[in-house]
Amino acid sequence: MESLCRRDHVLTDLCARPLACFALMLAANAAIAQADPLGINPDSDSYGRYASMASVNGNTLIAYENRQGARGMTVTICEGPACRFPISQVQDPQGTSNGAGVFASLLIPSDGLPVIVHVKFGAGGGIRVAKCGSSVCLPVMGAPPTTLVNVGSTGFFPNSVSAAVSSDGFPVISASLADGSVGQGLWVLKCSDPFCMGAVTETQIDPSRPNSGRWNATAIGADGMPVIAYQDRTSTGSNGNVMLLKCNDPACLGGDDSFSELEPLSGSVDRQIDLAIGPGGNPVIAFATPTGGLGLIACNDAACLGDDESFNVVSTRAAIGSAVALALNTLGHPVLAAHGFNSAANSLEVIACNDPLCSGNDEQTLHYFDDIDPDIGFGRYADLSHAGNDVFSLVYMREERISTSQFDRSLRVVDCTIEGCGVVFQDGYEDASGAP
């Protein structure tokens, strides 16, 4: 179904009143969406992976890997919730490496100047921190838009990375590291300044579990200390369980932090786990279960201790594949985006829950993206951000298989309310030279 205020994939003047048009479109799109509401916007085979989203000063920002023309880690700025005038800026050029923007985490510290933690592969690479010089990561008075720093001195290769802003305003990073083919397990890197230019405290969490941490998600608890949900993998032949690490200091030092082993976790190569802290300070964890379900854990204490947490498998139309994203509304009820994959569907489902555990099998599907063409898929990479007033921004990848090894991929952004998800102004992200 085409969204309202669009004709032949060309923006028209029918949307001169964006808020009215958006409300009208949401009402029309509720409980529908058997087709992508956007026109095709092909890009390169490796465009838009690892997208991470945040809201700042009424604008939506998205950081991602952009390998179109060997560009690098890119941030797209949407002015206003409808993203009518997107501007894209390469923040960390790919250069001679073979990727930048991998495992991107877009963070908004208290100073309002975004931080992007990501991985750059190849020469000059590793875990990288980009600190923006303006709230929208654009040049200020001719100065560079970002300060770039390599973080970590171990020399180990990062297999995955997540990050949050600690209570001191400085980044804290969780990373799965490896020395060649030998796993080094989960590490925490704590920066001592907003730019990560000074001393960085590096802590190996559990040397006895070198295969752990391949998927991890980091948040800051109500006490200001890091909370990390990750894959606890005891051997190379196991997918492992969801583990919750609750640190009692900003760098997770001392080996005296709290560990809770929770439910079994699925095995895949992309984002399988996400974490949020509820209004009472207790973690909420979304993940893909071994049977392809969308698992949700609502803890009843800040460290998920006692083996008495609430667990539920949220009903979905398809088995969960590569992406799980989680955000909480003002009541602490989850909004979930999940990539569904099986022989008949490569879809993205957005679900709003009416209780903290999504129980009762009465959740509302805000939008279901799929296509009758099996070569078109949605949501292998996706992220959610609470934009305020229970409006959620969603970024997701649309991909179309052109041949056995070639895809056209692009990022799309929509806004979601309880009435549904819809697109008004934006056809997908391009570089600044091609942005409308």
C-alpha positions in Angstrom: 0.0 0.0 0.0 1.3 3.4 -0.9 1.4 5.9 2.0 -0.8 9.0 1.8 0.8 12.1 0.4 2.9 10.2 -2.1 2.4 9.6 -5.8 4.7 7.4 -8.0 7.4 7.6 -5.3 7.7 11.4 -5.8 7.0 13.8 -2.9 4.1 16.2 -3.6 2.8 19.4 -2.2 -0.1 17.4 -0.5 2.1 17.3 2.6 2.5 21.0 3.0 1.0 20.5 6.5 3.2 17.7 7.8 1.6 17.1 11.2 -1.9 16.9 9.7 -0.7 14.6 6.9 1.2 12.4 9.4 -1.8 12.0 11.6 -4.0 11.1 8.6 -1.5 8.7 7.3 -1.0 6.9 10.6 -4.7 6.4 10.9 -4.8 4.9 7.4 -1.8 2.7 8.0 -2.8 1.2 11.3 -2.8 -2.6 11.2 -1.9 -2.7 7.5 1.4 -2.6 5.7 1.8 -5.7 3.6 4.2 -3.8 1.4 7.0 -1.3 1.9 5.5 2.2 2.2 8.6 3.7 0.5 9.9 3.8 -3.0 13.0 1.9 -4.0 16.2 3.7 -3.4 19.1 1.4 -4.4 22.5 2.0 -3.0 25.6 -0.2 -2.7 25.8 -3.7 -1.5 27.1 -2.6 1.9 25.1 0.5 2.6 23.4 1.2 5.9 24.5 -1.8 8.1 24.8 -1.5 11.9 22.4 1.5 12.0 22.1 3.2 15.4 19.6 5.9 16.2 19.1 8.7 18.8 17.0 11.8 19.2 18.5 15.2 20.1 16.8 18.6 20.2 13.9 17.4 18.2 16.2 15.9 15.5 16.7 12.3 14.7 20.3 11.2 14.1 21.4 7.8 12.6 25.0 6.5 12.5 25.8 3.6 10.2 28.4 1.9 8.0 28.5 3.4 4.5 30.7 1.6 2.1 29.2 3.2 -1.0 32.3 4.6 -2.7 34.5 3.7 0.3 33.1 6.5 2.4 33.1 5.3 6.0 31.1 5.9 9.2 28.3 8.3 8.3 25.8 10.2 10.3 22.5 11.3 8.8 20.6 14.2 10.4 16.8 14.4 10.1 15.5 17.9 10.8 12.2 17.2 12.6 10.4 13.9 13.1 9.4 13.5 9.5 13.0 13.7 8.2 12.1 16.0 5.4 15.5 17.5 4.8 18.1 14.8 5.6 21.8 15.8 5.6 24.5 13.2 5.6 28.1 13.7 6.8 31.0 11.2 6.7 32.4 11.3 10.3 35.2 8.7 10.0 36.4 8.1 6.5 37.0 4.5 5.5 40.3 5.3 3.9 42.4 2.2 3.3 40.4 0.1 5.7 37.7 -2.3 4.6 34.9 -0.9 6.8 34.0 1.9 9.2 30.8 2.3 11.2 30.6 -1.4 12.1 28.7 -2.0 15.4 27.9 1.7 15.6 26.4 3.0 18.9 25.1 6.6 18.7 25.1 8.2 22.2 23.9 11.6 23.4 25.8 12.8 26.5 24.5 15.6 28.8 26.5 18.2 26.8 24.2 17.4 23.8 27.2 16.7 21.5 26.8 13.2 20.1 29.4 10.4 20.5 29.6 7.5 18.0 31.4 4.4 19.1 32.1 2.0 16.2 34.7 -0.3 14.7 37.0 0.5 11.8 38.6 -2.5 10.2 42.0 -2.5 8.5 44.8 0.0 8.6 44.4 2.5 11.4 41.3 0.7 12.7 40.0 -0.8 15.9 37.4 0.5 18.3 36.9 4.2 17.4 35.2 7.1 19.2 33.9 10.0 17.2 32.9 13.1 19.3 30.8 15.6 17.4 31.6 19.3 17.7 27.9 20.2 17.2 24.6 18.7 18.2 24.0 17.5 14.6 27.6 16.5 13.8 28.2 19.1 11.2 31.2 21.4 10.8 31.2 24.5 13.1 32.9 27.7 11.7 35.0 25.5 9.4 36.2 23.2 12.2 36.1 19.5 11.7 32.8 18.0 12.7 34.3 15.3 14.9 37.3 14.4 17.0 38.4 10.8 16.3 40.2 8.5 18.7 41.3 4.9 18.7 40.3 3.3 22.0 42.0 0.3 23.7 45.6 -0.9 23.9 45.2 -4.7 23.9 45.7 -5.0 20.2 42.9 -7.5 20.1 40.3 -7.5 17.3 36.7 -6.4 18.2 34.0 -8.9 17.2 31.2 -6.8 18.5 30.8 -3.5 20.4 28.1 -1.7 22.4 28.3 1.5 24.4 26.5 3.9 26.7 27.2 7.2 28.4 28.2 6.7 32.1 26.9 8.8 34.9 30.1 11.0 34.7 29.2 11.8 31.1 32.0 9.7 29.6 31.6 6.7 27.3 31.7 3.1 28.7 32.2 0.4 26.0 31.5 -3.3 26.1 33.4 -5.3 23.5 33.9 -8.9 22.5 37.6 -9.2 21.6 39.8 -11.8 19.9 43.5 -12.4 19.3 43.4 -13.8 15.8 41.2 -16.9 16.1 41.5 -17.1 19.8 38.6 -15.5 21.8 39.4 -13.1 24.6 35.8 -12.8 25.9 34.0 -9.7 27.0 35.8 -6.5 28.0 34.7 -3.2 29.4 36.6 0.0 28.3 35.9 3.0 30.5 36.9 6.4 29.2 38.0 9.2 31.5 36.9 12.1 29.4 34.2 12.9 26.8 36.5 12.3 23.9 38.2 9.1 25.2 41.5 10.9 24.5 42.9 10.3 28.0 43.4 7.2 30.1 41.0 4.3 29.3 40.5 1.6 31.9 40.3 -1.8 30.3 38.8 -4.8 32.2 38.5 -8.4 31.0 35.3 -9.5 32.6 35.8 -13.3 32.8 39.0 -14.8 31.4 37.6 -18.3 31.9 34.9 -17.7 29.3 36.9 -16.6 26.2 34.0 -17.2 23.8 31.5 -14.9 25.6 30.2 -11.6 24.5 29.7 -12.1 20.8 26.4 -10.2 21.2 26.2 -7.5 23.9 24.2 -4.5 24.8 25.2 -1.9 27.3 23.1 0.5 29.4 23.5 2.6 32.6 21.6 1.6 35.7 19.7 3.8 38.1 22.8 3.9 40.3 24.9 5.2 37.4 26.9 1.9 37.0 27.1 -0.1 33.8 24.7 -2.9 33.1 25.5 -5.3 30.2 23.4 -8.1 28.7 25.5 -10.4 26.6 25.9 -13.9 25.2 27.5 -16.2 27.7 29.1 -18.8 25.5 31.0 -21.5 27.3 32.2 -23.4 24.2 32.4 -22.8 20.5 29.7 -25.3 19.8 27.1 -23.6 22.0 24.9 -20.5 21.4 25.0 -19.9 25.1 22.6 -18.0 27.4 21.7 -14.4 28.1 24.0 -13.2 30.8 23.4 -10.0 32.8 26.4 -8.2 34.3 25.7 -5.5 36.9 28.8 -3.6 37.7 29.4 -1.9 41.1 32.0 0.6 39.8 32.2 2.6 36.5 34.9 0.3 34.9 33.6 -3.1 36.3 36.9 -3.6 38.1 37.7 -6.0 41.0 36.0 -9.1 39.8 33.2 -8.6 42.3 30.4 -7.6 40.1 27.0 -9.4 39.9 26.4 -12.0 37.2 23.0 -13.6 36.4 22.7 -16.4 33.9 19.2 -16.1 32.3 17.5 -17.7 29.2 19.1 -19.6 26.2 20.0 -17.3 23.4 19.9 -17.9 19.6 22.9 -18.0 17.4 23.3 -15.6 14.4 25.7 -13.1 13.0 23.8 -9.9 13.6 22.0 -8.1 16.4 20.3 -10.6 18.6 20.0 -8.8 22.0 18.9 -5.4 23.3 18.7 -3.9 26.7 16.8 -1.1 28.4 16.5 0.1 32.0 12.9 0.4 33.2 11.4 3.3 35.3 12.1 1.4 38.5 15.8 0.8 37.6 15.3 -2.9 36.6 16.7 -4.2 33.3 14.4 -5.3 30.4 16.1 -7.6 27.9 14.8 -8.5 24.4 16.5 -11.3 22.4 16.1 -14.1 19.9 15.4 -17.5 21.4 16.8 -20.8 20.1 13.4 -21.7 18.6 13.1 -18.4 16.7 10.9 -16.7 19.2 11.1 -13.1 20.4 12.1 -13.5 24.1 11.6 -10.8 26.7 12.9 -10.8 30.3 11.6 -8.3 32.8 13.8 -8.3 35.9 12.5 -7.6 39.4 15.7 -6.2 40.7 18.6 -4.1 39.3 20.9 -7.1 38.8 18.4 -9.7 37.8 19.4 -11.9 40.8 17.4 -14.7 42.4 16.5 -16.7 39.4 13.0 -15.3 39.7 12.8 -12.9 36.7 9.7 -12.8 34.5 10.1 -14.4 31.1 7.8 -14.3 28.1 7.9 -15.2 24.4 6.1 -12.5 22.4 3.9 -13.7 19.6 5.3 -12.8 16.1 4.3 -13.7 12.6 7.6 -15.1 11.6 10.6 -16.7 13.3 13.0 -14.0 14.5 16.2 -13.7 12.5 19.0 -11.1 12.6 17.8 -8.0 14.5 16.1 -7.2 17.7 15.6 -3.7 18.9 13.9 -2.5 22.2 12.7 0.9 23.6 10.4 1.7 26.5 7.5 4.1 26.6 6.8 6.5 29.4 5.1 3.7 31.4 8.0 1.3 30.9 6.2 -0.9 28.5 8.4 -2.2 25.6 8.2 -1.3 22.0 9.9 -4.0 19.9 11.2 -4.2 16.4 12.2 -7.7 15.3 13.5 -9.1 12.0 11.6 -12.2 10.9 13.2 -14.7 8.6 12.0 -18.0 7.2 11.6 -19.6 3.8 8.6 -17.4 3.0 9.3 -14.0 4.6 12.1 -11.5 5.3 10.1 -9.1 7.3 10.2 -6.5 10.1 7.5 -6.4 12.8 7.0 -3.5 15.2 5.1 -4.4 18.4 3.8 -2.2 21.2 3.2 -3.9 24.5 0.5 -2.8 27.1 2.4 -4.2 30.1 6.1 -4.5 31.1 6.4 -8.1 30.0 4.2 -8.1 26.9 2.1 -10.8 28.4 -1.5 -11.7 27.7 -1.0 -12.2 24.0 -2.8 -8.9 23.4 0.0 -6.7 22.1 -0.5 -4.4 19.2 1.4 -4.8 15.9 2.1 -1.2 14.9 3.4 -2.1 11.5 4.4 -5.2 9.6 6.8 -4.7 6.7 7.0 -7.5 4.1 6.7 -8.0 0.4 5.3 -10.7 -1.8 8.6 -10.7 -3.7 10.9 -13.1 -1.7 14.0 -11.1 -3.0 12.9 -8.0 -1.1 13.4 -7.9 2.7 13.2 -5.5 5.6 14.9 -5.1 8.9 18.1 -7.1 9.0 19.5 -4.0 10.7 17.1 -2.0 12.8 17.0 0.4 15.7 14.4 2.2 17.8 14.6 5.5 19.6 12.0 7.1 21.9 11.5 10.6 20.5 9.3 11.8 23.3 5.5 11.9 23.9 5.5 8.2 23.1 6.5 8.8 19.6 9.2 6.3 18.5 11.5 6.7 15.6 12.5 3.5 13.7 15.3 3.0 11.3 15.6 -0.2 9.3 17.4 -1.6 6.2 15.5 -2.4 3.1 17.4 -4.8 0.8 16.6 -6.3 -2.6 18.5 -9.3 -4.0 19.7 -8.5 -7.5 21.7 -11.7 -8.0 23.2 -14.5 -5.9 25.9 -12.2 -4.4 24.5 -8.6 -5.1 22.0 -6.6 -3.2 20.6 -3.1 -3.4 20.4 -1.8 0.2 19.2 1.5 1.8 18.1 2.8 5.1 14.6 4.0 5.8 13.1 5.9 8.7 9.6 6.1 10.0 7.8 7.4 13.1 5.6 5.2 15.1 2.7 6.0 17.5 0.1 3.7 19.0 -1.9 4.2 15.8 0.8 2.7 13.6 4.1 3.6 11.8 4.2 5.8 8.7 6.5 7.7 6.4 5.8 11.2 5.2 8.8 12.8 3.6 11.8 10.5 3.4 12.8 8.0 0.7 15.9 6.7 2.3 19.4 7.9 3.1 21.9 9.0 0.6 25.1 11.0 0.8 24.9 14.8 1.2 25.4 15.3 -2.5 22.3 13.3 -3.3 20.1 14.4 -0.4 17.0 16.4 -1.3 
